[in-house]
Amino acid sequence: MDIKKEFEKNRERFISDLQGLIRIPSVATEADEEYPFGKEVQRAFSYMLNLGKSMGFEVKNVDNYGGHIDFPGSEEGIMAVVGHIDVVPEGDGWTYDPFGGTIEDDWIVGRGAQDDKGPTMAGLYAMKVLKDLGFQPKKTVRLILGLDEEASWDGMRYYLQHEKAPDFGIVPDADFPLVQCEKGLLQLNLVKESTEGTSLTGTERIVLEQIEGGTAPNVVAGHAEMVITGTETELEELCRKINIVAKQKEYEIKAVSEDGRLSVSVSGIPAHAAVPEKGKNAISMAIDLIRNIRFANDDANHFVNFYNEKIGFVLDGSRIGCKLEDELSGALTFNVGGVVFNSSETRITVDIRYPVTESKESVCNGLETAVKGSGFVLEVLDHIRSIYQESDNPVVKTLVETYREISGDTESQPSVIGGATFARAIPNCMAFGALFPGDPELEHQKDEKVQISQMIKAGSIYAEAIYRLTK
């Protein structure tokens, strides 16, 4: 079978179908009537099911919580290809329409192009190409569609409670040649009850009214806003000082003082929380700008001091008691994805990826010890266990061999990631592409895009892997 040639025949249709999916702003929201993750996610879900049906596959909607597209096998057993069609919020600073599906040379631009609409579409087209070539799998090939991967995974949990889990599978939501290990994921809030406070000396009149920033726990905060009140003279001087510090530290800010109100907008660089070093956290920059300011409200002084002392720009958790590392998966990463500070609420939202030999308990114990006496308490939002696949696993061997033969890359080795894929939800399932070594990692960033030729190459690898594992 000439899989590569067949994929090229489908090139224009693949591009068109992917554009159509990207143009649906499928950010998961609160339930909307019978749609658990909102109408836009449901629209993307229906789009994919209808597309699968048009290709001659069997489809199933499991109560709008998730579903699948089946290429039925002649015998028992299921091999899964597991993708997700929800996306993180678009954020700011795009050159292109984030939901436009713009074509720029050999690239498709749009939120979800890389994470995970492009790879999911490549998985569907891998099934189509095999079907069109006359292949009959022995095991059913099932494309499972996740609807809230970027949020709580409630949809996948519901789906697996109502449908038989596949025997094994691949998740096109990471890197080639294969992801052998995924760190544990822990998302939580550090929460402190706010109380009205007075100046420690009785002379300060500047009040930090609020700080807000971030879009999601698993995204390095790309934007933060502060509001400070006081007299016009005080605020003008404070504005001048903040601008000087921002210039010295090369922070991108906009500070405006008028009518007793100083508004400071800070721009950072979003990135995936699994690789926070690739971004610049606007929240940390904002709080750094005011580290030497004494405010009239004690809650503000306490919050600023706590943040700068326990978090700051440190990404390994060492300041806040959870620096952990192992040989299998490396060091823990610590990302602040959101913050709210005002007269009634103080909340820091954190995303932690911890080593495979550690546990949720070891991370939380370290955090609780570090924040003891500060007034902050832990509020766990989500936890997903780590996974590790042994090198002698037959599926691991087949996937790596397939990648190497088709790509010609015999040097790259299976990797460890901090990212959390649906491989954690299904036994004997592992993340497999769709990014090749050296490809830019643009997920969760402005102007997210995917290279068309690379997606077709990835789809060809998926088709060959499906063929080898189900023939």
N, C-alpha and C positions, 0 to 999 in steps of 0.2 A: 504493500500500500504506500502510495506517495502522499504522506500526510502533509508535508510542507507545501507541495503543489496545490493540494486541495484547499489548504488554508488560504493561500494567496488568491484562489478563485473567489473566496468569500470576503476578501479584504474590504471592499466598499460597503458591503452589507454590514460587516462587523463594525466599521466606523460609524455608520448611520445608526445602528442599534445602540451603540455605546453613547453616542451623542444624545439620543432620546432619553436614555436613563439618567445621564448627568444633568439634563435640563429639568429634572424633577428634584426640587429642594427637600430631599428626604431626611431632614433632621428630626430625630425622634422627639416627640412632645408628650404631654400628658394625654390620657385617653380622650378620644373624641367620639362620643356615642359608641358604636360597635367596633371602633378601631383603636386597639390598645395603645398604639404609638403615634396616633394622629393621622390625619387624612393624607398628608404628603408621603409618609412612609407607606401607607396603604396603596397610594397611587403607583409608587415604584414597584411594590410587590405585585400588584395586578399587571403592571407592564411586563414584568419578567415571566409571570405565569402564562400570560397570553403569548409571549414570544416563544416560550417553550412549546406551547400547544401548536403554534403555527409551524414549528419544525417537526411535528409529528410525534412529540413525546407525551407521556402521561403526566398530568400535574395534579397536585393536591394542596388545598388551603386548609391549614389546621386552625380553625376558629380565629383567623386573622393574626395569630401569634407567630406564625412562620409557616413554611411549607416546603414543597420540593418539586423537582422536575425529574422524571424517571425515564431512563433508557433501559427497558426491562431485559433481564437476563433469562437464559434458558434453564438455569438451575437455581438452587437456593443460594442465598448470600447477597450482601450489599456492600459495594464500595462507594464511599461518599466523596463528593467534592463539596466543601463547605465554604460558602462565601457570605458576605453581608452587604446589604444595599442601603443601609442607613449611613449617614455621614455626620461629622462634627459640624457645628455652626461655621459659617463661612469666614467670620472675622473681618478685619478691615485691611485696606491697603492694596486691593487687587488691581492689577493692570487691566484685566479682562473681566467680563461678567462671570462671577463664580459659578453660575448655573447656566452658562451659555453653550458649553461644549465647543468652544472655539477651536478651529484647526489652525495651527501655526507650524508650517512646514510638516515635519513628521510627528507632530505632537498634538494631543487633544488636551485642552486646558479646562479645568473645572473641579469644583469640590467633589471628591470621591473618585476622580480619574485614576488615582493610584491606590486609594484606600476607600473602598475595595471594589468599586464598580468595574474598573477596567479588568482586573484579574478575575472577577466573578464572571464577566462576560466572556473572557478567554476560556474559562472552564466550560461554559455552556457551548461555545463554538467547538471546543475539543470533542464534545459529545456529538454535535451535529456533523462534523467532518467524518468521524468514525461511522456514523449511521449512513451518511451519503456514500461512503466507500463500501458499504455492504457488510460491515462488521457486525457480528452477533455476539455480544458478551455472554459469558456463562453466568457471571454474577451481575445483578442489577447495578447500573451506574446511576447514582442519585445525587443530583445537585440540590443541596439543602440551602435554603435562603434564610439567613438571619436578618432580623428587623430592628434589633436594638443593641448591636454589638458595642457601639460607642457609648452606650448608657449602662443599663443594669443587667443585661443578659436574661431578663425575665422571659423573653420570647423563646430563646433556645431551651431554657429549663422547661417551659410549658410544652414545647414541641416534643422533647425527649420523654416527657411524661405520658404523651399520647401516641407516640410513634415508636416503632422498634428502632433501637440504635443500630447503626451500620456496624459491620464487622471490622472495618478499618477505613481509613480515608486520608485525603489530603486537604489542606487549607491554603488556598492561593492568596495569602495575606501577609507575606513576609519576604524571605530572601531565598535565592538559590545558593548553593546546591540543595540545602535542607536545613531546617532548624531542628537541632537535636535536643535543645533545652530551652525552656521558657521560665524565667524567674517568676516567683510569686508576686501577686498584685494585691496591694492593700490601699484602699482609698478611705480617708477619714477627715473629719473636721476637728480642729482644735477650737473649742468653744469656751468663751468666758462671759459670764453675766456682767453686763455693764451697769455701773452705778454713777450717779452724778457726783463729780468731785470738784474740789476747789483748788486754787493754786497753792503750792507748797510754801511760797514766800509771800503771797498776797500782792505781788506786783505784776504778774503776768496777766495780760488781757487777751492774748491770741488764743483762739479756740480751734482745735481740729474738729471740724463738724463731721466729716466723713471721708472714708477711703473705700473705693470699690474697684475691682479689677478682675480680669480673667473671664473665660467663657466656659471652661469645662475642666474637671480635675486632671484629665489626661492630656492637657495641652499646656505648654509653657505660656504663661500669661503674656499676651502681646499688647495689652493696653491696661492702663490704670488711671483713675481720676481721684483727685483730692480736692476738698473744699475747706478753706480756712477762713475764719472770720476775725475781725478786729477793727481797730481804727484805721482810717485811710493812710495815715502816716506810717503806722506800724506795718501795714500790709505792703506798702510800696517798698519799704526797706527789706522786708522778708522776700518779696518777689525778686528784688535785685540780688540778694544773697543766693536764692535758689537757682537763678539763672547763671550765676558765677560758678556754682558747684557743678551744675549740669554741663556747662561748657568745659570745665576742667576734666570731668569724667566722661565726656562725649556721650551724654544721655540726650536722646531726642525728646524735647518737652515743649509745651506751650503753656505759658503762665500769664494770666490776665487778672489784674486787680482793679475792681471798680465797685463802688457803692458798698464798701465794707465787707467785700467778699473776694477772696483770692481763689481762683480756680486753676488747678495745675493738671494738665493732661500729659501723661507719659506714654511713649510708644516704645515697645520692645520688639522682639522677633519671636513669633510663635514657633514651636517645634513639638514633636511628640514627647510626652512625658517620659518615655522609656530612654530617650537620649536628650536629657535636658541641657547638656552642654552645647547642643547645636542651636539653642535659642538664647534669647536675652530676656530675662524676666522683668516685665514692666513693674510688677508689684514690688519686687525687691529694690528696683531703682527708685521708685517713688518713696518708699520708706527710708531708704538711704539718704535721700535729699533732705529729710527733716530730722535726721538722727541727733543733731545738736540744738534743736529748737525746744525750748521749754514752753509747754502749753498750759493754759489756765485749767483745763480739765485733766485731772489726774489719770483718768482712764486712758487718755491719749498717750500720756507720758509712759505709762506702764506698757501699753501695747507696742509703741515704737521701740522701747528698750528691749522688750521681750523678743520682738521679731528680729531686730538687729543682732541681739546676743545669741539667740538660739537657732536662727535660720540664716539670715543674710543672703549671701550668694553661694553658700556652701551646698553642694549637691550630693554629698555622700552620707548625710545624716549625722556626721560626727559631732556637731554642736548640740544636737538634741537627743543624744543617747542611743542612736540606732545605726551606728557605723558597723556594717557586717560585710564579710567577704568570704568566698571559698574558691577552691581551685577549679571546680566544675563550671561555675557561672560568673565568677568575678564579684564586683562590688555592688552593694545596694545603691540605688539612686533615689533621690528625694526631690520632688517637684511641688512647688506651690502653684496650684491651678486656679485659685480664686481667693478673694478676700472681701470681707464686709466689715467695716467699722463705722458705727454711728452711736448715737446716745442710747440706743436700745439693744444693740447687737454687736458682738465681736466674734468673728468667725474666720478661721484660716482653713482653706480646703487644700488637702495634700494628697498627692499620688506617690506611692512608694513601690518600687520593684525590688524585691529582696532575693538573696541567693537561694539556690535550690535546696541546699542542706539546712537552711534555717526555716523558721515557722512564723506564723502570724503572732503567736504568743511571745516569741523572743523579741520581735520588733516592738510590740505594744508594751511589753515590760520595760524595755529601754526608754521608750517615749514617756511612759508614766513616771518613771523615776526622774527623768530630766525636767519635767514640767511640774513636779510636786512643789506645792507652795506658791505657784504662780497664779493660781486661780483658774488656769486652763484645764479642761478635761477633754478626754478623747471620745469622739462619737464616730464609731465605725460605720461607713457607708456601704462598702463592698469589699469582698475578699475572694480571690480566685487562687487556687493552689498552683504550685509550680509543677512542671512535668519534665521528664527526662526519658529519652528513648535510647536503648542500648544499641551499640554499633552493629551487633550481630542479628538484629531484628531483620527478618527477610524482606519486609516492606521497605525498611531503611535502605538495605542493600540495593533493591531494585530501583528505587527512586534516584539514588546517587548515581548508579550506573547509567540510567536513562539520561539524566542531566548531562553527564560527562560525554557520553557518546554523541548526543545531538548538538550540544553547545561547543564541544571541542575543548572545553576548560577542564583540564585534569588536575589543576593545582589547588583550586579552592576547596576548602574543607567545610563540613557541617558546622553550624554556628550556634551560639547562645544569644538570645535576645531578651530584652526587658519587656518587649511588647507582649500583650496578651491576645492570643488568637483563639478561635473556637476549637483549636486542637485540644485545649484544656477540658472542653466539655464532653468529648467523645473518646472512649478508650481506643488505643492504637491508631490515633489520628495525629498527623504531624503537619506543620506548616512547610510548604514547598513552593518557593517563589512567591510573587512573580518578578521581583527585582533581581537583576543580575549583578554580580560583583562590579562595582564601579558606577552603577546607575545612581543618579541623584535621588536622595530620600526626601520627598516633598510632601508627604502626608501631613495633614493638619496645618500646613503653611499656606500663606497667600500664594496665588498663582500655581496651585497644585496642578500637575500635569503628568501625562504618561506618554512614552514614545510608542507610536503605533507599531513600528517594526519590531520592537522588543516584546510587545504584547502578543503579536502573532507568533513570534519565536517561542514565547512562553506557552502559548496555546498548543503549539506543535509538540512541545515537551509533555504537556498534560495529556494530549491525545495518545502519545506513544506510551506513557506510563499507564494510562487506563487500559490500553491494549494489552500490555504485558501482565498486568495484575488481574485481568478478568477473562483472558482468553481460555 
